[in-house]
Amino acid sequence: MEATRRPRRLTAADLGAERLGARATLVHFSSAFCQPCRATRRVLAGAAGLVDGVAHLEIDAESRLDLVRALGVARTPTVLVLDASGHVVRRAEGQPRTADVLVALGHAVTEEAP
């Protein structure tokens, strides 16, 4: 997962969610017929379950084209890692490995504002 150059801040409302994770949020853009998206869902849900205060939000790219365009999502799966305040701190395209997600979460949690 690569670090974002200019962190963009997203709110729960932007993502159509009730709330973001207390420490970090994994945002997963998927599509109905995307095989890697199914595996990505399992990886992200598992990682979120391992780290307290982490939420996993899956967004159907086809139904949220406004957000896809605004964030420059070119393919599914695309994963954004948000810190506690909603800033995008990491981004990846394609199916992530659990180890990479956990490292990205470590960066998101470490970068929390004191």
C-alpha positions as CSV (number, residue, x, y, z in Angstrom):
1,M,0.0,0.0,0.0
2,E,1.4,3.4,-0.9
3,A,1.2,6.5,1.2
4,T,-0.9,9.3,-0.2
5,R,1.0,12.5,-1.1
6,R,-1.7,15.0,-0.1
7,P,-4.1,13.4,2.5
8,R,-7.7,14.0,1.7
9,R,-10.2,14.0,4.5
10,L,-13.4,12.0,4.2
11,T,-16.3,12.0,6.5
12,A,-18.8,9.3,7.3
13,A,-21.4,11.2,5.4
14,D,-19.1,11.3,2.3
15,L,-18.9,7.5,2.4
16,G,-22.6,6.9,3.2
17,A,-21.7,5.4,6.6
18,E,-23.1,6.0,10.1
19,R,-19.6,6.6,11.4
20,L,-15.9,6.0,10.8
21,G,-13.7,3.7,13.0
22,A,-12.5,5.2,16.2
23,R,-8.8,4.6,15.3
24,A,-8.9,3.9,11.5
25,T,-11.2,2.9,8.7
26,L,-10.6,0.6,5.8
27,V,-12.7,1.8,2.8
28,H,-13.1,-0.9,0.1
29,F,-14.4,0.0,-3.4
30,S,-15.8,-3.2,-5.0
31,S,-18.1,-4.3,-7.8
32,A,-20.5,-7.1,-8.2
33,F,-18.6,-9.4,-10.6
34,C,-15.1,-8.7,-9.2
35,Q,-13.5,-12.0,-7.9
36,P,-10.6,-10.2,-6.1
37,C,-13.1,-8.0,-4.3
38,R,-14.5,-11.1,-2.5
39,A,-11.1,-12.1,-1.2
40,T,-10.4,-8.4,-0.4
41,R,-13.6,-8.3,1.7
42,R,-12.3,-11.3,3.8
43,V,-8.8,-9.8,4.2
44,L,-10.1,-6.4,5.3
45,A,-12.8,-7.8,7.6
46,G,-10.2,-10.0,9.2
47,A,-7.7,-7.2,9.7
48,A,-10.4,-4.9,11.1
49,G,-11.2,-7.7,13.6
50,L,-7.6,-7.9,14.7
51,V,-7.2,-4.2,15.5
52,D,-9.4,-2.4,18.1
53,G,-11.2,0.7,16.8
54,V,-11.0,-0.2,13.1
55,A,-14.0,-0.2,10.8
56,H,-14.4,-1.8,7.4
57,L,-16.7,-0.1,4.9
58,E,-17.4,-1.6,1.5
59,I,-18.7,0.7,-1.2
60,D,-20.2,-0.6,-4.4
61,A,-18.3,1.4,-7.0
62,E,-21.1,1.2,-9.6
63,S,-23.7,2.8,-7.2
64,R,-21.3,5.6,-6.0
65,L,-19.8,6.9,-9.3
66,D,-19.6,10.4,-7.8
67,L,-17.3,9.2,-5.1
68,V,-15.3,7.0,-7.5
69,R,-14.6,9.9,-9.8
70,A,-13.8,12.3,-6.9
71,L,-11.3,9.9,-5.5
72,G,-9.8,8.7,-8.8
73,V,-10.7,5.1,-8.3
74,A,-9.8,3.4,-11.6
75,R,-10.4,-0.2,-10.8
76,T,-11.8,-2.6,-8.2
77,P,-10.8,-3.5,-5.6
78,T,-9.3,-0.2,-4.4
79,V,-8.7,0.2,-0.7
80,L,-8.2,3.4,1.2
81,V,-6.9,3.5,4.7
82,L,-8.2,6.4,6.8
83,D,-6.8,7.6,10.1
84,A,-9.1,8.5,13.0
85,S,-9.9,11.9,11.6
86,G,-10.8,10.5,8.1
87,H,-7.6,11.5,6.3
88,V,-6.5,9.1,3.6
89,V,-3.1,7.9,4.7
90,R,-2.7,4.8,2.4
91,R,-4.2,3.6,-0.9
92,A,-3.9,0.4,-2.9
93,E,-5.4,-1.2,-6.0
94,G,-5.8,-4.9,-6.3
95,Q,-6.2,-7.6,-3.7
96,P,-4.1,-6.7,-0.6
97,R,-2.3,-9.1,1.6
98,T,-3.2,-9.2,5.3
99,A,0.3,-8.3,6.3
100,D,0.2,-5.2,4.1
101,V,-3.1,-4.1,5.5
102,L,-1.9,-4.5,9.1
103,V,1.2,-2.4,8.3
104,A,-1.0,0.3,6.7
105,L,-3.2,0.2,9.8
106,G,-0.1,0.7,11.9
107,H,0.7,3.8,10.0
108,A,-2.9,5.1,10.3
109,V,-3.0,4.5,14.0
110,T,0.5,5.9,14.6
111,E,-0.4,9.1,12.7
112,E,-3.3,9.8,15.0
113,A,-3.4,13.3,16.3
114,P,-2.3,13.4,20.0
